[in-house]
Each structure stands twice: as structure tokens, then as C-alpha cells.
Amino acid sequence: MHRKWAWQQRWAWVLVALSGFGVVVAGAFGAHALSGSLSSRYLAVFETGVRYQMWHTLAALAVLVWQSHRPLRGQSLAVTLWLVGIVAFSGSLYLLTLSGLKPVGIVTPFGGLLLMAGWLALAWSAWRQRPVAG
């Protein structure tokens, strides 16, 4: 296995694991600490952030498992786009609901675009089926 690729893989696994941890923390925080202090609208916004983080963390996990068996070009790009998209999309929703700073909401659509781009990168990777050299 190529040394640089192995290093990237290790970091991807660590970041996906931390995102999974963050999903549990955010979900518990939303259900227990925020349920009585946020309006139902803001609580729904927070829950949307948790839901998107959860699904994209699970998708990244699945791609990492797939990549460990059959590394293809584009898989790492998909995982990277999802991880950055999670920070931008879910992170902006968390910050919006916890701080009330509405201008933070401008970041959310860009995060959504990154999440969508990750799915397109995955489709491209699956369609092309070009193995990683190394």
C-alpha cells in the first residue's frame, strides 16, 4: 500500500469516527439540553444538522470500507467533500441555532453543495472504476 495513501486513509477513518462521535453528542444535546430552550423551528433546524451529519458520516464510513477492499479514484474525493460539507452544512446549522446569528445561515447552502458534490464524486468513481495507482 502506498505510504501517502495509507496516511490519508488513517486520517479519513479518524475524522469519520470523530464525526460519528459528534453525531451522538449533538443528538443527545439536542434531545436533552435544547428541547426545552429552543423554539420548535430552531430545534427542527438543529435536528436537520444532526440528521445530515449522521447520514453522511455513515456514507463516508461505507466508502472507506469499500475503499479498503477496492481503492478507486474518486472515493477519497467523495469522503473529503462529505467531511467538509458536514462541517459547513451541519456546523452552520448548529451555530445558527445555538448563537442565533442569522448571517451564519449563508454558509449552509455551500455545505449542501459540497454534500451533493460528494455524491457526484462517488457516482463518477463507481462509473469509471479506475483503481488507485500505487
N, C-alpha and C positions, 0 to 999 in steps of 0.2 A: 504494500500500500504506500502510495506517495506520502512523504512526510508532511508537506503543506496541507494536503487533503485531510490527513489524519488529524492535524491540529484544528482545521476548520470544523471537522466533524465533532471533535470534543467540545468546542465552544458552542456549536449548534445544540448539542444534547444538553449542555449546561443551561443555555438560555431557554430552551423549551421546558426543561424541568423547573426553572425559576418562574416561567410564565404559568405553568401548572400550579405551582405553589401560590402564585399571586391570584389565580382564579379562585382558589379555595378561600384565601384571606379576604378577597373582595366580596365574594358571595356571602361569607359569614358576616362580614362587616355590614353589608347591605341589609341582610335579613335581620340582624340583631341590633346593631347600633343606629342604623339610619331609618329603619321602618317607622319609628315614631317621630323623627325630627325633620324628615323631608316631605315635601308635598308629594302626592301620588304621581304627578307629572315628572318631577325630578327623580323619584325613586324608579320610575319606569326607564328613564334615561340611563340611570346608573346600572340597572339590570340589563339593558341593551349592551352596555360596555362589557359587562361580565359574560354575557351570552356569546358575543362575538369573540372575545378573548378565549373562551373555552373552546369553541368550535375550531378556531384557527390554531390553537395550541394542539388540539387532537389531530388536526390535519397535518401540522408540521411533524408531530410525532410519527404519524403513519408514513410520511415521506422519508423521514430519517431511517425508519425500519426498512422500507423498500430500498433506499439508497445503500444500506449496509449489505444487501443481497445483490443488488444490481445497480451500481452507480451510473447514472446517466447525466449528460449535460442538461442543465436547466433545473435539476432538483434543488441544488443549493440556492439558486436564484429564487425559486418559489419560497423556500423556507425563510430566506433573508427578507423578501418582500413581506411575508406574513408577519415576521417578528417586528419589523419596523412599522408595519401597518397597525399591529396591535398597540404599540406604544402611542402612535399618532391617533388612531381611532378611539380605542378604549381609554387610553390615557387622557385624551382631551375630554371625553365624556365624564370620567371620574373627576377631573379637575373642575369642569363646569359645574357638576352637581355639588361638589364639596366646597368650592370657593364662591360660586355664584357669578364668576367672571364670564359674562356672555361672549366677549371677544375671543375667548379660547375656542368657542364653537367653530371658528373659521378653519381650524386645523382638522376637524372631524371629517369633512369630505375628502381631504387629501389622504387621510388614513384609510378611508374606504376605497379610494382609488388604488392605493398600494395593496390592499387585501385582494381586490379584483385582479390586479396585475399579477399577483402571486398565483391565482388560479389559471390565468392565461399562460404563465410560465410553466406551470405544471402540465397543462394541455400540450404545449409545444414540446416539452420534454418527452411526454408519453408518445406523441405522434412521431417525433424524429427518431427516438430510440438510439441515440448516438452515445456509446459508452464513454466514460471519462477516461482520457489517456493517462497512463501512468502505471 
